[in-house]
Amino acid sequence: MKQIYKITYPTGKIYIGKDSVGSYRYFGSPDMQVINQDFATLPQSIHQDYTIRKQILWESEDCSEAQLSAKEVEFIHKFRSNDPEVGYNRWPKFNKQAPNVTIEENPMKEHSVQVTQVVSDITCDICGQSVVKETQKSNMANLDNFTEYARLVAEFGYGSKRDGEKFQFDFCEDCFDELLGKINELKAQQMS
């Protein structure tokens, strides 16, 4: 039995997930670090005695994995569990400006949600600020082809100390200039 479930934590926040086999012991894969941070704010008495509730919201014996995934996204939007104030789902990324997805009820039509993932912002890996101007964010539906920032990609080949590791960093222009200055300092030190 394939299921969509809702987990309610003592923090008051929720998590929506899918289960392809209908296991009663499965509680999804929310970010435990985020949950632990919220738990740390609760009174000590709750740390010692708490209940986590699992509710089955929807189930099917014969839906496909794609249909199950679409249903999961539908319920994430319905319950806003991807809003960090409401829940622990971190995908699809919550966007306060985007309207909630609504499904029209009509018994004569079968509906499905089709998810298109788009890049809605790019942040600097040093200062954490957006590298995209607000005017550009509002005028571009997808920032996937946005290139007005610095990107550093490092890939290590097999046999190196970092065998097969890949790194990717995005920088705003100010942080890139600062990083470039540090690189030039190191180069100057090596040459002297």
N, C-alpha and C positions, 0 to 999 in steps of 0.2 A: 504494500500500500504506500503510495507516494503522498507526502503531506507537506503543507505549509503550516508552520507553528509560530506562536508568539511566546517569548519568554519574558516574564515580568520579574525584575529584581527588587530587592528591598530598598534600593535607591529610588524606586519609582520609575526608572527608565526601562525601556523594552528592547527586545531584539527579535527581528523577524528572520526566520530561516526556512530552509527546505530540507526534506529528508527523503531520499530516494528509496529507502527500504522500510520505513515505518518503525524504527527502533524507539522503544520507550525510554531508553537510556541516553539517546543522543540529544545534546543541548547546543549544537551549533559551534561556531568558531568566532565569537566576538573577540575583540582586542582585550585580553585579560588585564593588560596594564591600565587601560582606561577604566575598566570596571573596578580594579583595585584602588585607583585614585579616588573614585567616588565612594567606595566602601570606607576608605580612611576618614571620610568626613562624617560618617554615621556614629551614633553613640556606641560605646563599648558593649552595652547590653545587646545590641543588635548583632554585633560581631560574634557573639556567643550563642545566639538563637535566632535563626532567620529561615525564611522559606522562599524558595524560588519556584514560581508557577509556570507550568508549560500548558498552553492551550492549543489544540488543533483547530486551525481556522478554516482549512480546506483540505480535502483529500480526494485521491483518484486512484483507481486500480489500473487504468490503462492510458494515462497521459504520457506523452513523450518527455524526455529530459528538457527539451527546448520549451515545451509548454509549462513544465514545472518551474523552470527558471523565469519565464515570463510572469507566471503567477506570483512568484516570490517578489519580483520587482513591483508588481501591481500592489501587493500588500504592504511593501516597504513605503511606497508613496501614500497609500491610503492611511496608514498609521503614523506617517512622518517619522519612522524610526531611524531614518538617516539624518535627521536634525539632531545635532549633538545635545540640544536641550531636552530632547524627548527620548532618544534611544541610542543604541550602540552600533547600529549598522553604519559602516563608513563608505559603503558603495550601494547604489550610485551616489556620488557626491551630492550633498544637499546644497541647493541654490535658493536663497531666500527670494530672489526675483522671479524664479520659475513658478508658474502656476502648478497646483497639484494635478496629478493625472487622475482623470475621472473616467469611469467606464459606464457607458450608457446601458441601462438595463432594458433588454428587449428579448423576450423568449424566442422570437423567430430568427434572431441573428446570433451567430457565434462571434464573440469578440476575443481579441488577443492584444497584448501589449507588446510592441516591438521597441526594443531599447536601442538607442544609438548613443554611444559614448562619445562625447566631444571634450576637447580641452577647453576649459572655461577660465583658467588662469595659470600663470607660470610664476613661481616665486624664486627669489634668489636664495641659494643654499647657504649663504653667509649671513646676510642681514634679515632674511625672511620676508622682505618686502616684495610686492608684486613688481615684475619687470614690464608689465603692460599698463599703459596709461588708461585711465577710466574711460576716456572717449573712445579708445580703440576697443575696449571690452564691450561697450554698448553697441558698437557698430560691426562687430565680427561675431557671427554665430558659432564659429569654431576657431580656436587659436592654434590649431595643429600646424598650420603653415606659417605662424608668426616667427620671425627670425631676428627681431631687433633687440637681441640680448646675446651674451656670451655663453657658450657651451663648451665644456671641457670633457672629453671622453678619453678614458684610458683603458686599454685592453692588454692584458698580460698573456703572453704565449705560454704554451706548455713547456715545462722544464724550468721556468723562472720561479723565484721565491713566492710569487703570487699566482701560481699555476692556474690559468684559465679564468682569473678574476676580471670583472669588468666594472668600471666606475663611470658615472656620469654626473656632472655638476653643472648647474645653471647659475649664472651670475648677472646682477644688474651692472650697468656700466661703471658706477662708482666703485663697487667691490672688485670688479675686474681690474680697474686701474690700480687699486691697492695691491691686488695679487700680482699684477704685472711688475709693480715696483719691487715687491719681495723677490720675485724671480730674478730681476735684474741685479738686485743686491747679492743674491746667492751666486750668480754668474760672475760678478765682479770679485767676490771673495775667492772663488775657485781660480780665477786668472791671476790673482796676486800671490 
